Amino acid sequence: MGYSNYTIVTLGSHSALQILKGAKDEGFKTAVVCTPSRISLYKSYSNFIDEVIEIDSWQSFPQLEKHLQKMNAIIIPHGSFVAYLGIEQNKLMKTPYFGNKQVLDFEEDRKMQRNWMEEAGVKVPQRFKKGVKIDRSVIVKSFGAAGGKGYFVAKNQKELDSKLKTFEEARFMVQEYVIGVPVYFHFFYSPLTKKVELMSVDKRYETNVDSLGRIPAKNQKGLNIEPSFEVVANIPMAIRESLMAEALNMAERVVKISQKLISSKGLFGPFCLETIITSSEEIYVIEISARIVAGTNCFINGSPYTYLLYDEPMSTGRRIAREIKNAIDVNKLKEVLD
């Protein structure tokens, strides 16, 4: 069966354009599922999107399952899948799905995620459990992947207690606020080659915590602006080469431990280690995103790192399609689908 007999499908959000462009470049048919307000956007890219499927709301997505299966669809998940459909709906999908759905539990539950990182031997910020006195600045994070929503910072116990009184999230984690440079490493693990590839690196522009940095401290007094961490954009980065070895080593350990904690398949495909690098060059992992992240959109035509690995433009979206293509060629498609 040729590649054009399969249709790569994703939701119209997040990194859909990158995913579908990469799939078309690799010879697949493509389709996007979106709500009415986004139809014109995706139709304007008809050069690589073969079909735009309209649904009234994201909650209507499960009704498409039979249609997608007739299309011989392969679904490529991204951050909006859990945000719009929820974890359980992702797990219930019968259409072939690129990735390991069991990883979703670890990505959503910060305690399980932390245990994963600790077993992998990577540095993580100190966690403050209930009843432990706060003796430094902390950041409070709600569970789940919501692009920085539901976060806040507190400089001491008194401020934390005050803010928690109005905090609406039922599940959250309190951890040390590590001072350093936020660096987001994008990786891809192939179960076919058994190799981890560094794809690209970015940092996020978060509102309004980044824009506050443009206001001198003396002018911030009296403004009563509460820092927020919602992501609005991404900025490409090139990391110091001396730090690349440790980052790659961390990613390899994270993948290896996932094969023990999650399943024999473990984590595969694209993932992101979200880190803070301190002035002493220590790398702390603050989160893992176990799928393609929006920061990879900076590199639709490839990155400095994929240029070192490939002789052609290679985005993370295209790398996903290449993996599916390679799996078809060696009759191992089931190894990369759930």
SERONU-510048 format. One record per residue (C-alpha): chain; x, z, y. Coordinates in nm, 4 decimals, always signed. Layout:
N
+------+----------+----------+----------+
: unit :        X :        Z :        Y :
+------+----------+----------+----------+
:    A :        X :        Z :        Y :
...
+------+----------+----------+----------+
! end
This chain:
338
+------+----------+----------+----------+
: unit :        X :        Z :        Y :
+------+----------+----------+----------+
:    A :  +0.0000 :  +0.0000 :  +0.0000 :
:    A :  +0.1448 :  -0.1040 :  +0.3371 :
:    A :  +0.1801 :  +0.1239 :  +0.6365 :
:    A :  -0.0962 :  -0.0639 :  +0.8241 :
:    A :  -0.3435 :  +0.0508 :  +0.5586 :
:    A :  -0.3109 :  +0.4037 :  +0.6968 :
:    A :  -0.4460 :  +0.5216 :  +1.0315 :
:    A :  -0.2643 :  +0.7941 :  +1.2230 :
:    A :  -0.5262 :  +1.0078 :  +1.4012 :
:    A :  -0.5017 :  +1.2944 :  +1.6475 :
:    A :  -0.7072 :  +1.4732 :  +1.9135 :
:    A :  -0.6989 :  +1.3332 :  +2.2671 :
:    A :  -0.4923 :  +1.6078 :  +2.4266 :
:    A :  -0.1479 :  +1.7722 :  +2.4383 :
:    A :  +0.0945 :  +1.5106 :  +2.2931 :
:    A :  -0.1508 :  +1.2491 :  +2.1644 :
:    A :  +0.0034 :  +0.9586 :  +2.3568 :
:    A :  +0.3496 :  +1.0297 :  +2.2189 :
:    A :  +0.2192 :  +1.0697 :  +1.8623 :
:    A :  +0.0186 :  +0.7467 :  +1.8691 :
:    A :  +0.2894 :  +0.5413 :  +2.0393 :
:    A :  +0.5344 :  +0.6558 :  +1.7738 :
:    A :  +0.2904 :  +0.5752 :  +1.4944 :
:    A :  +0.2300 :  +0.2241 :  +1.6292 :
:    A :  +0.6059 :  +0.1661 :  +1.6611 :
:    A :  +0.6360 :  +0.2553 :  +1.2921 :
:    A :  +0.3668 :  +0.0063 :  +1.1881 :
:    A :  +0.0595 :  +0.2275 :  +1.1443 :
:    A :  -0.2929 :  +0.1790 :  +1.2747 :
:    A :  -0.3857 :  +0.4429 :  +1.5307 :
:    A :  -0.6950 :  +0.6254 :  +1.6524 :
:    A :  -0.7657 :  +0.9085 :  +1.8936 :
:    A :  -1.0647 :  +1.1441 :  +1.8940 :
:    A :  -1.1693 :  +1.2653 :  +2.2380 :
:    A :  -1.4498 :  +1.3914 :  +2.4578 :
:    A :  -1.6233 :  +1.1688 :  +2.7193 :
:    A :  -1.4100 :  +1.2760 :  +3.0160 :
:    A :  -1.0944 :  +1.1403 :  +2.8480 :
:    A :  -1.2219 :  +0.8069 :  +2.7173 :
:    A :  -1.0884 :  +0.6008 :  +3.0079 :
:    A :  -0.7418 :  +0.7581 :  +2.9779 :
:    A :  -0.6936 :  +0.6625 :  +2.6144 :
:    A :  -0.8584 :  +0.3218 :  +2.6463 :
:    A :  -0.6010 :  +0.2373 :  +2.9110 :
:    A :  -0.3350 :  +0.2545 :  +2.6368 :
:    A :  -0.4963 :  -0.0038 :  +2.4086 :
:    A :  -0.1530 :  -0.1591 :  +2.3517 :
:    A :  -0.0834 :  +0.1136 :  +2.0962 :
:    A :  -0.4200 :  +0.2903 :  +2.0418 :
:    A :  -0.6387 :  +0.0794 :  +1.8130 :
:    A :  -0.9522 :  +0.2931 :  +1.8283 :
:    A :  -1.0916 :  +0.5567 :  +2.0630 :
:    A :  -1.3510 :  +0.7714 :  +1.8852 :
:    A :  -1.5839 :  +0.9594 :  +2.1190 :
:    A :  -1.7399 :  +1.2956 :  +2.0342 :
:    A :  -1.9714 :  +1.5033 :  +2.2546 :
:    A :  -1.7593 :  +1.8164 :  +2.2205 :
:    A :  -1.4615 :  +1.9355 :  +2.0202 :
:    A :  -1.6966 :  +2.1340 :  +1.7990 :
:    A :  -1.8344 :  +1.8001 :  +1.6725 :
:    A :  -1.5021 :  +1.7044 :  +1.5154 :
:    A :  -1.5913 :  +1.8198 :  +1.1584 :
:    A :  -1.8765 :  +1.5664 :  +1.1539 :
:    A :  -1.6154 :  +1.2882 :  +1.1603 :
:    A :  -1.4478 :  +1.3871 :  +0.8354 :
:    A :  -1.6167 :  +1.1267 :  +0.6129 :
:    A :  -1.5513 :  +0.8519 :  +0.8680 :
:    A :  -1.1852 :  +0.9520 :  +0.8921 :
:    A :  -1.1434 :  +0.9496 :  +0.5157 :
:    A :  -1.2890 :  +0.5975 :  +0.5000 :
:    A :  -1.0277 :  +0.4959 :  +0.7570 :
:    A :  -0.7553 :  +0.6296 :  +0.5233 :
:    A :  -0.6610 :  +0.8608 :  +0.8093 :
:    A :  -0.3677 :  +1.0983 :  +0.8319 :
:    A :  -0.4192 :  +1.3697 :  +1.0936 :
:    A :  -0.1268 :  +1.4779 :  +1.3097 :
:    A :  -0.1927 :  +1.8275 :  +1.4522 :
:    A :  -0.0680 :  +1.9547 :  +1.7867 :
:    A :  -0.1274 :  +2.2648 :  +1.9987 :
:    A :  -0.4815 :  +2.1699 :  +2.0978 :
:    A :  -0.6026 :  +2.1650 :  +1.7371 :
:    A :  -0.6054 :  +2.5436 :  +1.7092 :
:    A :  -0.7055 :  +2.5930 :  +2.0746 :
:    A :  -1.0100 :  +2.3629 :  +2.0442 :
:    A :  -1.1043 :  +2.3796 :  +1.6754 :
:    A :  -0.9772 :  +2.7202 :  +1.5642 :
:    A :  -0.7575 :  +2.8098 :  +1.2673 :
:    A :  -1.0371 :  +2.8185 :  +1.0101 :
:    A :  -1.1626 :  +2.4726 :  +1.1028 :
:    A :  -0.8082 :  +2.3394 :  +1.0685 :
:    A :  -0.7826 :  +2.4904 :  +0.7219 :
:    A :  -1.1174 :  +2.3433 :  +0.6165 :
:    A :  -1.0188 :  +1.9853 :  +0.7003 :
:    A :  -1.0292 :  +1.7595 :  +0.3959 :
:    A :  -0.8607 :  +1.4651 :  +0.5682 :
:    A :  -0.4870 :  +1.4492 :  +0.4850 :
:    A :  -0.3003 :  +1.6594 :  +0.7423 :
:    A :  +0.0695 :  +1.6369 :  +0.8281 :
:    A :  +0.2192 :  +1.9823 :  +0.7916 :
:    A :  +0.1607 :  +2.3080 :  +0.6058 :
:    A :  -0.1636 :  +2.4748 :  +0.7146 :
:    A :  -0.0467 :  +2.8127 :  +0.5826 :
:    A :  +0.2037 :  +2.8260 :  +0.8700 :
:    A :  -0.0898 :  +2.8576 :  +1.1117 :
:    A :  -0.1434 :  +3.2220 :  +1.0118 :
:    A :  +0.2153 :  +3.3073 :  +1.1039 :
:    A :  +0.1984 :  +3.1197 :  +1.4312 :
:    A :  -0.1238 :  +3.2933 :  +1.5369 :
:    A :  -0.0354 :  +3.6476 :  +1.4240 :
:    A :  +0.2556 :  +3.7782 :  +1.6325 :
:    A :  +0.3355 :  +4.0572 :  +1.3863 :
:    A :  +0.3678 :  +3.8150 :  +1.0943 :
:    A :  +0.5705 :  +3.5826 :  +1.3158 :
:    A :  +0.8050 :  +3.8636 :  +1.4163 :
:    A :  +0.8598 :  +3.9610 :  +1.0525 :
:    A :  +0.9470 :  +3.5974 :  +0.9780 :
:    A :  +1.2035 :  +3.5850 :  +1.2572 :
:    A :  +1.3550 :  +3.9203 :  +1.1610 :
:    A :  +1.3954 :  +3.8130 :  +0.7983 :
:    A :  +1.5636 :  +3.4952 :  +0.9231 :
:    A :  +1.8176 :  +3.7140 :  +1.1015 :
:    A :  +1.7517 :  +3.5884 :  +1.4533 :
:    A :  +1.7486 :  +3.8121 :  +1.7589 :
:    A :  +1.4024 :  +3.9052 :  +1.8858 :
:    A :  +1.3049 :  +4.1209 :  +2.1868 :
:    A :  +1.2344 :  +4.4878 :  +2.1163 :
:    A :  +0.8716 :  +4.5514 :  +2.0304 :
:    A :  +0.6894 :  +4.8596 :  +2.1607 :
:    A :  +0.4262 :  +4.9893 :  +1.9199 :
:    A :  +0.1245 :  +5.1912 :  +2.0302 :
:    A :  +0.2263 :  +5.5388 :  +2.1427 :
:    A :  +0.5904 :  +5.4491 :  +2.2103 :
:    A :  +0.6895 :  +5.5252 :  +2.5696 :
:    A :  +0.7876 :  +5.2207 :  +2.7770 :
:    A :  +1.1307 :  +5.2639 :  +2.9354 :
:    A :  +1.1909 :  +4.9088 :  +3.0658 :
:    A :  +1.0082 :  +4.5987 :  +3.1858 :
:    A :  +0.7786 :  +4.4500 :  +2.9231 :
:    A :  +0.5640 :  +4.1428 :  +2.8704 :
:    A :  +0.2245 :  +4.1648 :  +2.7020 :
:    A :  +0.1225 :  +3.8609 :  +2.4958 :
:    A :  -0.2153 :  +3.7897 :  +2.3427 :
:    A :  -0.2236 :  +3.6490 :  +1.9890 :
:    A :  -0.2543 :  +3.2754 :  +1.9289 :
:    A :  -0.1181 :  +2.9642 :  +2.0995 :
:    A :  -0.2814 :  +2.9224 :  +2.4386 :
:    A :  -0.0070 :  +2.7802 :  +2.6553 :
:    A :  +0.0863 :  +3.1101 :  +2.8200 :
:    A :  -0.2664 :  +3.2329 :  +2.8908 :
:    A :  -0.3281 :  +3.6008 :  +2.8336 :
:    A :  +0.0246 :  +3.7147 :  +2.9299 :
:    A :  +0.1243 :  +3.9713 :  +3.1890 :
:    A :  +0.4316 :  +4.1761 :  +3.2808 :
:    A :  +0.4677 :  +4.5458 :  +3.3599 :
:    A :  +0.7742 :  +4.7258 :  +3.4939 :
:    A :  +0.6949 :  +5.0712 :  +3.3519 :
:    A :  +0.4494 :  +5.2820 :  +3.1479 :
:    A :  +0.2244 :  +5.3576 :  +3.4442 :
:    A :  +0.1803 :  +4.9914 :  +3.5373 :
:    A :  +0.1239 :  +4.8948 :  +3.1722 :
:    A :  -0.1499 :  +5.1561 :  +3.1257 :
:    A :  -0.3193 :  +5.0459 :  +3.4464 :
:    A :  -0.3222 :  +4.6768 :  +3.3547 :
:    A :  -0.4382 :  +4.7361 :  +2.9977 :
:    A :  -0.7586 :  +4.8944 :  +3.1322 :
:    A :  -0.8782 :  +4.5512 :  +3.2462 :
:    A :  -0.7047 :  +4.3395 :  +2.9809 :
:    A :  -0.9710 :  +4.1512 :  +2.7869 :
:    A :  -0.7684 :  +4.0466 :  +2.4818 :
:    A :  -0.8315 :  +4.2605 :  +2.1730 :
:    A :  -0.5084 :  +4.1619 :  +1.9943 :
:    A :  -0.1771 :  +4.1636 :  +2.1729 :
:    A :  +0.1891 :  +4.2607 :  +2.1447 :
:    A :  +0.4043 :  +4.4516 :  +2.3920 :
:    A :  +0.7695 :  +4.3462 :  +2.3918 :
:    A :  +1.0777 :  +4.3821 :  +2.6065 :
:    A :  +1.1005 :  +4.1356 :  +2.8951 :
:    A :  +1.4417 :  +3.9785 :  +2.8312 :
:    A :  +1.6159 :  +3.8534 :  +3.1447 :
:    A :  +1.7720 :  +3.5115 :  +3.1008 :
:    A :  +1.7075 :  +3.1379 :  +3.0964 :
:    A :  +1.3999 :  +3.0162 :  +2.9030 :
:    A :  +1.5143 :  +2.7381 :  +2.6687 :
:    A :  +1.2827 :  +2.5603 :  +2.4261 :
:    A :  +1.4590 :  +2.3947 :  +2.1306 :
:    A :  +1.2622 :  +2.1196 :  +1.9542 :
:    A :  +1.3509 :  +2.0675 :  +1.5881 :
:    A :  +1.2317 :  +1.8580 :  +1.2961 :
:    A :  +1.2748 :  +1.9604 :  +0.9331 :
:    A :  +1.2431 :  +1.6886 :  +0.6700 :
:    A :  +1.1485 :  +1.7956 :  +0.3163 :
:    A :  +1.2712 :  +1.4528 :  +0.2053 :
:    A :  +1.6289 :  +1.4867 :  +0.3351 :
:    A :  +1.6339 :  +1.8704 :  +0.3421 :
:    A :  +1.7865 :  +1.8561 :  +0.6900 :
:    A :  +1.7000 :  +2.0152 :  +1.0249 :
:    A :  +1.7387 :  +1.7819 :  +1.3239 :
:    A :  +1.7688 :  +1.8926 :  +1.6864 :
:    A :  +1.5304 :  +1.6555 :  +1.8652 :
:    A :  +1.5314 :  +1.7694 :  +2.2288 :
:    A :  +1.5362 :  +2.0684 :  +2.4652 :
:    A :  +1.3122 :  +2.1588 :  +2.7584 :
:    A :  +1.2018 :  +2.4408 :  +2.9840 :
:    A :  +0.8475 :  +2.5017 :  +3.1037 :
:    A :  +0.7128 :  +2.5132 :  +3.4554 :
:    A :  +0.4682 :  +2.8016 :  +3.4470 :
:    A :  +0.2228 :  +2.8893 :  +3.7180 :
:    A :  +0.2487 :  +3.0947 :  +3.9066 :
:    A :  +0.5580 :  +3.2808 :  +3.7867 :
:    A :  +0.7889 :  +2.9855 :  +3.8625 :
:    A :  +0.6370 :  +2.9071 :  +4.2011 :
:    A :  +0.6738 :  +3.2740 :  +4.3016 :
:    A :  +1.0490 :  +3.2270 :  +4.2729 :
:    A :  +1.0330 :  +2.9957 :  +4.5755 :
:    A :  +0.9084 :  +3.2810 :  +4.7942 :
:    A :  +1.1781 :  +3.5264 :  +4.9128 :
:    A :  +1.1232 :  +3.8799 :  +4.7814 :
:    A :  +1.0714 :  +4.0200 :  +5.1326 :
:    A :  +0.7866 :  +3.7728 :  +5.1881 :
:    A :  +0.6132 :  +3.8574 :  +4.8590 :
:    A :  +0.5290 :  +4.2104 :  +4.9734 :
:    A :  +0.1591 :  +4.2501 :  +5.0400 :
:    A :  +0.0610 :  +3.9202 :  +4.8768 :
:    A :  -0.0702 :  +4.0997 :  +4.5665 :
:    A :  -0.0110 :  +3.7935 :  +4.3491 :
:    A :  -0.0041 :  +3.8740 :  +3.9787 :
:    A :  +0.2461 :  +3.6539 :  +3.7911 :
:    A :  +0.0875 :  +3.4286 :  +3.5290 :
:    A :  +0.2532 :  +3.2149 :  +3.2626 :
:    A :  +0.0188 :  +2.9216 :  +3.2053 :
:    A :  +0.2192 :  +2.6064 :  +3.1371 :
:    A :  +0.1540 :  +2.3134 :  +3.3720 :
:    A :  +0.4617 :  +2.0953 :  +3.3167 :
:    A :  +0.7858 :  +2.0596 :  +3.1239 :
:    A :  +1.1389 :  +1.9913 :  +3.2462 :
:    A :  +1.4082 :  +1.8195 :  +3.0312 :
:    A :  +1.7266 :  +2.0138 :  +2.9617 :
:    A :  +2.0662 :  +1.9476 :  +2.8096 :
:    A :  +2.2021 :  +2.2659 :  +2.6579 :
:    A :  +2.5708 :  +2.3620 :  +2.6587 :
:    A :  +2.7269 :  +2.2156 :  +2.3462 :
:    A :  +2.8798 :  +2.5515 :  +2.2548 :
:    A :  +2.5254 :  +2.6931 :  +2.2146 :
:    A :  +2.3981 :  +2.4104 :  +1.9942 :
:    A :  +2.5622 :  +2.5369 :  +1.6750 :
:    A :  +2.3920 :  +2.8773 :  +1.6913 :
:    A :  +2.0542 :  +2.7231 :  +1.7779 :
:    A :  +2.0741 :  +2.4835 :  +1.4832 :
:    A :  +2.1873 :  +2.7620 :  +1.2521 :
:    A :  +1.8923 :  +2.9769 :  +1.3610 :
:    A :  +1.6510 :  +2.6905 :  +1.2923 :
:    A :  +1.7926 :  +2.6381 :  +0.9439 :
:    A :  +1.7503 :  +3.0083 :  +0.8623 :
:    A :  +1.3933 :  +3.0062 :  +0.9933 :
:    A :  +1.3071 :  +2.7111 :  +0.7662 :
:    A :  +1.4762 :  +2.8696 :  +0.4637 :
:    A :  +1.2904 :  +3.1997 :  +0.5020 :
:    A :  +0.9598 :  +3.0146 :  +0.5534 :
:    A :  +0.9950 :  +2.8698 :  +0.2034 :
:    A :  +0.9990 :  +3.2265 :  +0.0710 :
:    A :  +0.7355 :  +3.3848 :  +0.2981 :
:    A :  +0.4815 :  +3.1061 :  +0.3342 :
:    A :  +0.4996 :  +2.8786 :  +0.0305 :
:    A :  +0.7463 :  +2.6596 :  -0.1541 :
:    A :  +0.6766 :  +2.3931 :  +0.1073 :
:    A :  +0.7355 :  +2.6353 :  +0.3924 :
:    A :  +0.7694 :  +2.5028 :  +0.7443 :
:    A :  +0.8310 :  +2.1295 :  +0.7759 :
:    A :  +0.7940 :  +1.8590 :  +1.0368 :
:    A :  +0.8306 :  +1.9431 :  +1.4073 :
:    A :  +0.8677 :  +2.2981 :  +1.5363 :
:    A :  +1.0009 :  +2.4736 :  +1.8438 :
:    A :  +1.2071 :  +2.7884 :  +1.8835 :
:    A :  +1.1148 :  +2.9307 :  +2.2213 :
:    A :  +1.4131 :  +3.1306 :  +2.3368 :
:    A :  +1.5692 :  +3.3267 :  +2.6193 :
:    A :  +1.9453 :  +3.2907 :  +2.6625 :
:    A :  +2.1042 :  +3.5868 :  +2.8385 :
:    A :  +2.4103 :  +3.6003 :  +3.0640 :
:    A :  +2.6132 :  +3.7162 :  +2.7625 :
:    A :  +2.5023 :  +3.4002 :  +2.5739 :
:    A :  +2.2791 :  +3.5882 :  +2.3311 :
:    A :  +1.9847 :  +3.3782 :  +2.2118 :
:    A :  +1.6567 :  +3.5678 :  +2.1677 :
:    A :  +1.3634 :  +3.3979 :  +1.9967 :
:    A :  +1.0483 :  +3.4980 :  +2.1798 :
:    A :  +0.8105 :  +3.2723 :  +1.9844 :
:    A :  +0.7936 :  +2.9902 :  +1.7343 :
:    A :  +0.5549 :  +2.6963 :  +1.7646 :
:    A :  +0.5117 :  +2.5518 :  +1.4175 :
:    A :  +0.4132 :  +2.1984 :  +1.5233 :
:    A :  +0.4916 :  +1.9439 :  +1.7939 :
:    A :  +0.5097 :  +2.1013 :  +2.1404 :
:    A :  +0.4188 :  +1.9442 :  +2.4740 :
:    A :  +0.7785 :  +1.9699 :  +2.5972 :
:    A :  +0.8639 :  +1.6779 :  +2.3685 :
:    A :  +0.6575 :  +1.4558 :  +2.6018 :
:    A :  +0.9642 :  +1.4460 :  +2.8272 :
:    A :  +1.1354 :  +1.2394 :  +2.5576 :
:    A :  +0.8935 :  +0.9636 :  +2.4550 :
:    A :  +1.1837 :  +0.7191 :  +2.4782 :
:    A :  +1.4156 :  +0.9588 :  +2.2966 :
:    A :  +1.6527 :  +1.2357 :  +2.4093 :
:    A :  +2.0310 :  +1.2749 :  +2.4335 :
:    A :  +2.0157 :  +1.4442 :  +2.0932 :
:    A :  +1.8099 :  +1.1815 :  +1.9109 :
:    A :  +2.0396 :  +0.9187 :  +2.0616 :
:    A :  +2.3203 :  +1.0842 :  +1.8657 :
:    A :  +2.1195 :  +1.0610 :  +1.5409 :
:    A :  +1.9402 :  +0.7267 :  +1.5735 :
:    A :  +2.0227 :  +0.3796 :  +1.7036 :
:    A :  +1.6766 :  +0.3389 :  +1.8576 :
:    A :  +1.4396 :  +0.5398 :  +2.0788 :
:    A :  +1.3118 :  +0.8317 :  +1.8676 :
:    A :  +1.0540 :  +1.0705 :  +2.0080 :
:    A :  +0.9274 :  +1.3621 :  +1.8020 :
:    A :  +0.5988 :  +1.1721 :  +1.7694 :
:    A :  +0.7780 :  +0.8719 :  +1.6248 :
:    A :  +0.9882 :  +1.0986 :  +1.3994 :
:    A :  +0.6649 :  +1.2289 :  +1.2453 :
:    A :  +0.5501 :  +0.8729 :  +1.1728 :
:    A :  +0.8959 :  +0.7855 :  +1.0355 :
:    A :  +0.8733 :  +1.0800 :  +0.7949 :
:    A :  +0.5327 :  +0.9645 :  +0.6713 :
:    A :  +0.6668 :  +0.6100 :  +0.6363 :
:    A :  +0.9712 :  +0.7301 :  +0.4402 :
:    A :  +0.7477 :  +0.9419 :  +0.2156 :
:    A :  +0.5309 :  +0.6376 :  +0.1372 :
:    A :  +0.8427 :  +0.4355 :  +0.0530 :
:    A :  +0.9620 :  +0.6893 :  -0.2070 :
:    A :  +0.6116 :  +0.7764 :  -0.3354 :
:    A :  +0.6276 :  +1.1343 :  -0.2012 :
:    A :  +0.3471 :  +1.1269 :  +0.0555 :
:    A :  +0.1861 :  +1.4391 :  -0.0931 :
:    A :  +0.5007 :  +1.6361 :  -0.0103 :
:    A :  +0.4394 :  +1.5975 :  +0.3640 :
:    A :  +0.0600 :  +1.6321 :  +0.3670 :
:    A :  -0.1760 :  +1.9282 :  +0.3231 :
+------+----------+----------+----------+
! end
